[in-house]
Amino acid sequence: QASIEIDSLYEGIDFYTSITRARFEELNADLFRSTMEPVEKALRDAKMDKAQIHDIVLVGGSTRIPKVQKLLQDFFNGRELNKSINPDEAVAYGAAVQAAILAGDKSEEVQDLLLLDVTPLSLGIETAGG
């Protein structure tokens, strides 16, 4: 269960409530399902089958939502999700590697790395009203 507090939600009136995980998942079921569409499209565009995917790396704050993780794991037939990278820091790691490569860093840590811009745009959803 989580508490939700929104100051001045409407005309200076504050909003307070609590919500269970089950209710949260119920309210957002359609949004959670729609997050799988870009994953399926990315596979189609790459002409790849999900069995060809070696690692599923979670990036971004929403990947912390247990239901999103469950949907991804189910989609990839129960495969383990890679949670070794902090979802909020993954882009910064990639940027640091790219900076080292562009700067001509010849160190052993960078030499064997191949950085690919696999998904240059965010995979997400847009809700009505932004």
N, CA and C atoms as an extended XYZ file, in Angstrom:
390
Properties=species:S:1:pos:R:3:atomname:S:1:resname:S:1:resid:I:1 pbc="F F F"
N         0.846       -1.177        0.000 N   GLN     1
C         0.000        0.000        0.000 CA  GLN     1
C         0.890        1.239        0.000 C   GLN     1
N         0.479        2.243       -0.761 N   ALA     2
C         1.244        3.486       -0.858 CA  ALA     2
C         0.329        4.672       -0.607 C   ALA     2
N         0.888        5.700       -0.014 N   SER     3
C         0.139        6.937        0.219 CA  SER     3
C         0.410        7.911       -0.912 C   SER     3
N        -0.626        8.637       -1.296 N   ILE     4
C        -0.510        9.637       -2.358 CA  ILE     4
C        -0.932       10.976       -1.775 C   ILE     4
N        -0.076       11.969       -1.933 N   GLU     5
C        -0.378       13.316       -1.452 CA  GLU     5
C        -0.095       14.302       -2.576 C   GLU     5
N        -1.110       15.088       -2.946 N   ILE     6
C        -0.946       16.100       -3.989 CA  ILE     6
C        -1.391       17.436       -3.411 C   ILE     6
N        -0.430       18.340       -3.246 N   ASP     7
C        -0.737       19.670       -2.721 CA  ASP     7
C        -1.421       20.500       -3.789 C   ASP     7
N        -2.462       21.206       -3.407 N   SER     8
C        -3.191       22.120       -4.293 CA  SER     8
C        -3.591       21.451       -5.605 C   SER     8
N        -4.231       20.314       -5.514 N   LEU     9
C        -4.672       19.601       -6.709 CA  LEU     9
C        -5.646       20.434       -7.524 C   LEU     9
N        -6.587       21.065       -6.830 N   TYR    10
C        -7.596       21.860       -7.528 CA  TYR    10
C        -8.028       23.005       -6.628 C   TYR    10
N        -7.865       24.217       -7.116 N   GLU    11
C        -8.263       25.430       -6.401 CA  GLU    11
C        -7.783       25.430       -4.952 C   GLU    11
N        -6.518       25.068       -4.768 N   GLY    12
C        -5.913       25.100       -3.442 CA  GLY    12
C        -6.292       23.944       -2.534 C   GLY    12
N        -7.075       23.013       -3.022 N   ILE    13
C        -7.491       21.865       -2.204 CA  ILE    13
C        -6.447       20.758       -2.345 C   ILE    13
N        -5.970       20.278       -1.196 N   ASP    14
C        -5.001       19.187       -1.186 CA  ASP    14
C        -5.722       17.851       -1.318 C   ASP    14
N        -5.021       16.867       -1.881 N   PHE    15
C        -5.599       15.537       -2.083 CA  PHE    15
C        -4.722       14.510       -1.382 C   PHE    15
N        -5.337       13.683       -0.575 N   TYR    16
C        -4.636       12.614        0.134 CA  TYR    16
C        -5.424       11.323       -0.028 C   TYR    16
N        -4.734       10.242       -0.329 N   THR    17
C        -5.377        8.927       -0.400 CA  THR    17
C        -4.299        7.856       -0.297 C   THR    17
N        -4.721        6.624       -0.217 N   SER    18
C        -3.785        5.502       -0.272 CA  SER    18
C        -4.318        4.502       -1.291 C   SER    18
N        -3.413        3.706       -1.825 N   ILE    19
C        -3.795        2.767       -2.873 CA  ILE    19
C        -3.000        1.472       -2.694 C   ILE    19
N        -3.649        0.369       -2.945 N   THR    20
C        -2.966       -0.921       -2.867 CA  THR    20
C        -2.306       -1.222       -4.210 C   THR    20
N        -1.361       -2.146       -4.193 N   ARG    21
C        -0.707       -2.540       -5.442 CA  ARG    21
C        -1.731       -3.118       -6.419 C   ARG    21
N        -2.645       -3.948       -5.903 N   ALA    22
C        -3.656       -4.563       -6.772 CA  ALA    22
C        -4.515       -3.501       -7.448 C   ALA    22
N        -4.931       -2.484       -6.703 N   ARG    23
C        -5.762       -1.417       -7.274 CA  ARG    23
C        -4.955       -0.593       -8.277 C   ARG    23
N        -3.701       -0.302       -7.951 N   PHE    24
C        -2.819        0.438       -8.853 CA  PHE    24
C        -2.673       -0.307      -10.181 C   PHE    24
N        -2.453       -1.617      -10.099 N   GLU    25
C        -2.304       -2.420      -11.313 CA  GLU    25
C        -3.607       -2.483      -12.100 C   GLU    25
N        -4.725       -2.543      -11.394 N   GLU    26
C        -6.033       -2.563      -12.058 CA  GLU    26
C        -6.284       -1.252      -12.799 C   GLU    26
N        -6.009       -0.129      -12.138 N   LEU    27
C        -6.230        1.187      -12.749 CA  LEU    27
C        -5.332        1.427      -13.964 C   LEU    27
N        -4.154        0.833      -13.944 N   ASN    28
C        -3.167        1.088      -15.004 CA  ASN    28
C        -2.974       -0.082      -15.958 C   ASN    28
N        -3.853       -1.070      -15.902 N   ALA    29
C        -3.687       -2.287      -16.709 CA  ALA    29
C        -3.514       -1.974      -18.192 C   ALA    29
N        -4.341       -1.083      -18.730 N   ASP    30
C        -4.236       -0.764      -20.159 CA  ASP    30
C        -2.922       -0.056      -20.479 C   ASP    30
N        -2.455        0.791      -19.579 N   LEU    31
C        -1.172        1.476      -19.795 CA  LEU    31
C        -0.019        0.477      -19.746 C   LEU    31
N        -0.077       -0.435      -18.787 N   PHE    32
C         0.980       -1.440      -18.682 CA  PHE    32
C         1.022       -2.312      -19.932 C   PHE    32
N        -0.143       -2.728      -20.410 N   ARG    33
C        -0.186       -3.549      -21.625 CA  ARG    33
C         0.372       -2.781      -22.824 C   ARG    33
N         0.071       -1.491      -22.895 N   SER    34
C         0.527       -0.705      -24.050 CA  SER    34
C         2.046       -0.508      -24.059 C   SER    34
N         2.704       -0.689      -22.916 N   THR    35
C         4.164       -0.557      -22.903 CA  THR    35
C         4.838       -1.710      -23.633 C   THR    35
N         4.115       -2.790      -23.854 N   MET    36
C         4.690       -3.932      -24.565 CA  MET    36
C         4.698       -3.711      -26.079 C   MET    36
N         3.842       -2.825      -26.575 N   GLU    37
C         3.769       -2.571      -28.015 CA  GLU    37
C         5.104       -2.094      -28.594 C   GLU    37
N         5.793       -1.131      -27.964 N   PRO    38
C         7.095       -0.723      -28.517 CA  PRO    38
C         8.130       -1.847      -28.487 C   PRO    38
N         8.042       -2.722      -27.496 N   VAL    39
C         8.967       -3.857      -27.427 CA  VAL    39
C         8.727       -4.776      -28.624 C   VAL    39
N         7.453       -5.088      -28.868 N   GLU    40
C         7.101       -5.937      -30.008 CA  GLU    40
C         7.492       -5.273      -31.327 C   GLU    40
N         7.265       -3.966      -31.435 N   LYS    41
C         7.603       -3.231      -32.660 CA  LYS    41
C         9.118       -3.212      -32.877 C   LYS    41
N         9.871       -3.016      -31.806 N   ALA    42
C        11.334       -3.009      -31.924 CA  ALA    42
C        11.837       -4.352      -32.452 C   ALA    42
N        11.245       -5.434      -31.971 N   LEU    43
C        11.633       -6.762      -32.463 CA  LEU    43
C        11.264       -6.935      -33.934 C   LEU    43
N        10.054       -6.493      -34.292 N   ARG    44
C         9.627       -6.591      -35.698 CA  ARG    44
C        10.541       -5.772      -36.598 C   ARG    44
N        10.805       -4.523      -36.199 N   ASP    45
C        11.655       -3.641      -37.002 CA  ASP    45
C        13.066       -4.211      -37.172 C   ASP    45
N        13.556       -4.871      -36.137 N   ALA    46
C        14.894       -5.468      -36.191 CA  ALA    46
C        14.880       -6.837      -36.866 C   ALA    46
N        13.668       -7.284      -37.240 N   LYS    47
C        13.500       -8.613      -37.848 CA  LYS    47
C        14.124       -9.697      -36.966 C   LYS    47
N        13.804       -9.591      -35.676 N   MET    48
C        14.330      -10.541      -34.698 CA  MET    48
C        13.188      -11.214      -33.963 C   MET    48
N        13.462      -12.398      -33.495 N   ASP    49
C        12.532      -13.133      -32.655 CA  ASP    49
C        12.972      -12.936      -31.203 C   ASP    49
N        12.041      -12.975      -30.286 N   LYS    50
C        12.408      -12.745      -28.887 CA  LYS    50
C        13.392      -13.787      -28.370 C   LYS    50
N        13.444      -14.957      -28.998 N   ALA    51
C        14.406      -15.991      -28.601 CA  ALA    51
C        15.841      -15.575      -28.929 C   ALA    51
N        16.013      -14.602      -29.842 N   GLN    52
C        17.345      -14.138      -30.234 CA  GLN    52
C        17.905      -13.087      -29.279 C   GLN    52
N        17.116      -12.642      -28.338 N   ILE    53
C        17.549      -11.620      -27.386 CA  ILE    53
C        18.362      -12.285      -26.280 C   ILE    53
N        19.586      -11.776      -26.051 N   HIS    54
C        20.471      -12.368      -25.047 CA  HIS    54
C        20.201      -11.822      -23.653 C   HIS    54
N        20.035      -10.516      -23.535 N   ASP    55
C        19.820       -9.886      -22.231 CA  ASP    55
C        18.688       -8.889      -22.323 C   ASP    55
N        17.901       -8.814      -21.279 N   ILE    56
C        16.827       -7.829      -21.178 CA  ILE    56
C        17.234       -6.884      -20.057 C   ILE    56
N        17.688       -5.690      -20.431 N   VAL    57
C        18.184       -4.707      -19.470 CA  VAL    57
C        17.097       -3.678      -19.222 C   VAL    57
N        16.787       -3.454      -17.964 N   LEU    58
C        15.749       -2.495      -17.598 CA  LEU    58
C        16.359       -1.110      -17.443 C   LEU    58
N        15.771       -0.129      -18.137 N   VAL    59
C        16.266        1.245      -18.099 CA  VAL    59
C        15.087        2.180      -17.906 C   VAL    59
N        15.188        3.082      -16.946 N   GLY    60
C        14.129        4.057      -16.700 CA  GLY    60
C        13.342        3.730      -15.447 C   GLY    60
N        12.803        4.762      -14.847 N   GLY    61
C        12.104        4.627      -13.571 CA  GLY    61
C        10.923        3.686      -13.578 C   GLY    61
N        10.174        3.659      -14.672 N   SER    62
C         8.976        2.817      -14.721 CA  SER    62
C         9.306        1.332      -14.730 C   SER    62
N        10.547        0.989      -15.037 N   THR    63
C        10.916       -0.422      -15.029 CA  THR    63
C        11.005       -0.971      -13.608 C   THR    63
N        10.885       -0.098      -12.619 N   ARG    64
C        10.852       -0.551      -11.222 CA  ARG    64
C         9.471       -1.080      -10.827 C   ARG    64
N         8.468       -0.803      -11.631 N   ILE    65
C         7.103       -1.240      -11.318 CA  ILE    65
C         7.039       -2.759      -11.486 C   ILE    65
N         6.697       -3.482      -10.422 N   PRO    66
C         6.670       -4.949      -10.501 CA  PRO    66
C         5.816       -5.492      -11.644 C   PRO    66
N         4.694       -4.871      -11.940 N   LYS    67
C         3.821       -5.359      -13.010 CA  LYS    67
C         4.502       -5.231      -14.373 C   LYS    67
N         5.220       -4.151      -14.601 N   VAL    68
C         5.958       -3.961      -15.858 CA  VAL    68
C         7.028       -5.046      -15.980 C   VAL    68
N         7.728       -5.318      -14.886 N   GLN    69
C         8.738       -6.374      -14.889 CA  GLN    69
C         8.106       -7.730      -15.193 C   GLN    69
N         6.959       -8.003      -14.589 N   LYS    70
C         6.267       -9.282      -14.803 CA  LYS    70
C         5.837       -9.428      -16.262 C   LYS    70
N         5.284       -8.356      -16.842 N   LEU    71
C         4.870       -8.400      -18.246 CA  LEU    71
C         6.058       -8.690      -19.164 C   LEU    71
N         7.176       -8.024      -18.907 N   LEU    72
C         8.377       -8.256      -19.718 CA  LEU    72
C         8.892       -9.682      -19.556 C   LEU    72
N         8.925      -10.134      -18.323 N   GLN    73
C         9.419      -11.482      -18.071 CA  GLN    73
C         8.513      -12.524      -18.730 C   GLN    73
N         7.209      -12.323      -18.643 N   ASP    74
C         6.267      -13.237      -19.297 CA  ASP    74
C         6.434      -13.196      -20.816 C   ASP    74
N         6.595      -11.986      -21.363 N   PHE    75
C         6.764      -11.835      -22.811 CA  PHE    75
C         7.986      -12.609      -23.303 C   PHE    75
N         9.052      -12.560      -22.513 N   PHE    76
C        10.284      -13.254      -22.880 CA  PHE    76
C        10.346      -14.654      -22.257 C   PHE    76
N         9.183      -15.264      -22.108 N   ASN    77
C         9.052      -16.664      -21.673 CA  ASN    77
C         9.746      -16.967      -20.348 C   ASN    77
N         9.596      -16.056      -19.391 N   GLY    78
C        10.116      -16.301      -18.050 CA  GLY    78
C        11.592      -16.039      -17.868 C   GLY    78
N        12.247      -15.494      -18.901 N   ARG    79
C        13.686      -15.214      -18.784 CA  ARG    79
C        13.940      -14.192      -17.694 C   ARG    79
N        15.094      -14.306      -17.059 N   GLU    80
C        15.488      -13.400      -15.994 CA  GLU    80
C        15.791      -12.022      -16.582 C   GLU    80
N        15.333      -10.978      -15.911 N   LEU    81
C        15.601       -9.609      -16.345 CA  LEU    81
C        16.909       -9.146      -15.722 C   LEU    81
N        17.701       -8.409      -16.489 N   ASN    82
C        18.974       -7.902      -15.995 CA  ASN    82
C        18.720       -6.615      -15.218 C   ASN    82
N        18.935       -6.688      -13.909 N   LYS    83
C        18.714       -5.528      -13.044 CA  LYS    83
C        20.030       -5.033      -12.451 C   LYS    83
N        21.144       -5.387      -13.085 N   SER    84
C        22.452       -5.041      -12.533 CA  SER    84
C        22.805       -3.569      -12.726 C   SER    84
N        22.128       -2.899      -13.649 N   ILE    85
C        22.388       -1.482      -13.907 CA  ILE    85
C        21.263       -0.665      -13.287 C   ILE    85
N        21.619        0.386      -12.566 N   ASN    86
C        20.609        1.275      -12.002 CA  ASN    86
C        19.823        1.889      -13.161 C   ASN    86
N        18.490        1.684      -13.198 N   PRO    87
C        17.685        2.170      -14.332 CA  PRO    87
C        17.799        3.675      -14.574 C   PRO    87
N        18.056        4.432      -13.510 N   ASP    88
C        18.161        5.884      -13.657 CA  ASP    88
C        19.537        6.322      -14.150 C   ASP    88
N        20.519        5.448      -14.045 N   GLU    89
C        21.887        5.815      -14.403 CA  GLU    89
C        22.371        5.188      -15.707 C   GLU    89
N        21.578        4.312      -16.308 N   ALA    90
C        22.013        3.572      -17.498 CA  ALA    90
C        22.409        4.492      -18.648 C   ALA    90
N        21.634        5.534      -18.874 N   VAL    91
C        21.944        6.460      -19.970 CA  VAL    91
C        23.264        7.175      -19.687 C   VAL    91
N        23.493        7.530      -18.436 N   ALA    92
C        24.747        8.193      -18.073 CA  ALA    92
C        25.939        7.263      -18.294 C   ALA    92
N        25.781        5.974      -17.985 N   TYR    93
C        26.855        5.015      -18.247 CA  TYR    93
C        27.185        4.986      -19.737 C   TYR    93
N        26.153        4.904      -20.559 N   GLY    94
C        26.355        4.883      -22.008 CA  GLY    94
C        27.025        6.147      -22.503 C   GLY    94
N        26.613        7.288      -21.963 N   ALA    95
C        27.213        8.567      -22.355 CA  ALA    95
C        28.683        8.619      -21.949 C   ALA    95
N        29.007        8.079      -20.787 N   ALA    96
C        30.398        8.066      -20.330 CA  ALA    96
C        31.259        7.187      -21.236 C   ALA    96
N        30.731        6.046      -21.627 N   VAL    97
C        31.460        5.160      -22.544 CA  VAL    97
C        31.663        5.855      -23.885 C   VAL    97
N        30.604        6.477      -24.400 N   GLN    98
C        30.702        7.186      -25.683 CA  GLN    98
C        31.725        8.315      -25.604 C   GLN    98
N        31.727        9.047      -24.502 N   ALA    99
C        32.691       10.138      -24.326 CA  ALA    99
C        34.120        9.599      -24.332 C   ALA    99
N        34.337        8.478      -23.662 N   ALA   100
C        35.674        7.881      -23.628 CA  ALA   100
C        36.110        7.450      -25.024 C   ALA   100
N        35.200        6.853      -25.772 N   ILE   101
C        35.517        6.416      -27.142 CA  ILE   101
C        35.846        7.620      -28.019 C   ILE   101
N        35.007        8.663      -27.952 N   LEU   102
C        35.231        9.859      -28.770 CA  LEU   102
C        36.512       10.587      -28.389 C   LEU   102
N        36.892       10.504      -27.110 N   ALA   103
C        38.106       11.166      -26.643 CA  ALA   103
C        39.358       10.361      -26.992 C   ALA   103
N        39.159        9.180      -27.582 N   GLY   104
C        40.298        8.367      -27.981 CA  GLY   104
C        40.920        7.581      -26.846 C   GLY   104
N        40.165        7.337      -25.808 N   ASP   105
C        40.654        6.563      -24.659 CA  ASP   105
C        41.089        5.174      -25.139 C   ASP   105
N        42.320        4.808      -24.859 N   LYS   106
C        42.857        3.512      -25.305 CA  LYS   106
C        42.958        2.511      -24.151 C   LYS   106
N        42.354        2.828      -23.021 N   SER   107
C        42.454        1.935      -21.865 CA  SER   107
C        41.760        0.607      -22.143 C   SER   107
N        42.169       -0.395      -21.397 N   GLU   108
C        41.649       -1.751      -21.580 CA  GLU   108
C        40.135       -1.815      -21.357 C   GLU   108
N        39.634       -1.019      -20.418 N   GLU   109
C        38.203       -1.034      -20.104 CA  GLU   109
C        37.345       -0.593      -21.290 C   GLU   109
N        37.878        0.297      -22.112 N   VAL   110
C        37.109        0.868      -23.218 CA  VAL   110
C        37.401        0.152      -24.535 C   VAL   110
N        38.582       -0.427      -24.662 N   GLN   111
C        39.027       -0.984      -25.936 CA  GLN   111
C        38.088       -2.050      -26.506 C   GLN   111
N        37.560       -2.908      -25.669 N   ASP   112
C        36.731       -4.013      -26.154 CA  ASP   112
C        35.239       -3.702      -26.152 C   ASP   112
N        34.877       -2.461      -25.925 N   LEU   113
C        33.460       -2.096      -25.881 CA  LEU   113
C        32.954       -1.663      -27.247 C   LEU   113
N        31.768       -2.082      -27.551 N   LEU   114
C        31.071       -1.625      -28.752 CA  LEU   114
C        29.765       -1.021      -28.272 C   LEU   114
N        29.619        0.267      -28.423 N   LEU   115
C        28.426        0.958      -27.948 CA  LEU   115
C        27.463        1.142      -29.108 C   LEU   115
N        26.283        0.575      -28.974 N   LEU   116
C        25.253        0.692      -30.001 CA  LEU   116
C        24.091        1.493      -29.455 C   LEU   116
N        23.561        2.380      -30.258 N   ASP   117
C        22.377        3.138      -29.870 CA  ASP   117
C        21.171        2.281      -30.235 C   ASP   117
N        20.866        1.321      -29.388 N   VAL   118
C        19.842        0.328      -29.701 CA  VAL   118
C        18.468        0.963      -29.807 C   VAL   118
N        18.115        1.775      -28.835 N   THR   119
C        16.831        2.483      -28.878 CA  THR   119
C        17.107        3.956      -28.616 C   THR   119
N        17.347        4.722      -29.668 N   PRO   120
C        17.719        6.118      -29.484 CA  PRO   120
C        16.602        6.975      -28.915 C   PRO   120
N        15.391        6.488      -28.954 N   LEU   121
C        14.271        7.232      -28.395 CA  LEU   121
C        13.679        6.443      -27.247 C   LEU   121
N        13.053        7.130      -26.340 N   SER   122
C        12.439        6.481      -25.193 CA  SER   122
C        11.282        5.593      -25.625 C   SER   122
N        11.209        4.405      -25.040 N   LEU   123
C        10.064        3.531      -25.259 CA  LEU   123
C         9.084        3.810      -24.133 C   LEU   123
N         8.017        4.485      -24.431 N   GLY   124
C         7.068        4.830      -23.388 CA  GLY   124
C         5.693        5.028      -23.960 C   GLY   124
N         4.860        5.592      -23.156 N   ILE   125
C         3.489        5.856      -23.580 CA  ILE   125
C         3.150        7.296      -23.262 C   ILE   125
N         2.207        7.828      -23.984 N   GLU   126
C         1.726        9.175      -23.716 CA  GLU   126
C         0.269        9.061      -23.300 C   GLU   126
N        -0.069        9.765      -22.241 N   THR   127
C        -1.448        9.738      -21.764 CA  THR   127
C        -2.172       10.987      -22.226 C   THR   127
N        -3.479       10.929      -22.241 N   ALA   128
C        -4.282       12.094      -22.630 CA  ALA   128
C        -3.950       13.252      -21.699 C   ALA   128
N        -3.728       14.402      -22.250 N   GLY   129
C        -3.409       15.573      -21.446 CA  GLY   129
C        -1.938       15.689      -21.099 C   GLY   129
N        -1.097       14.842      -21.698 N   GLY   130
C         0.343       14.952      -21.486 CA  GLY   130
C         0.815       14.069      -20.400 C   GLY   130
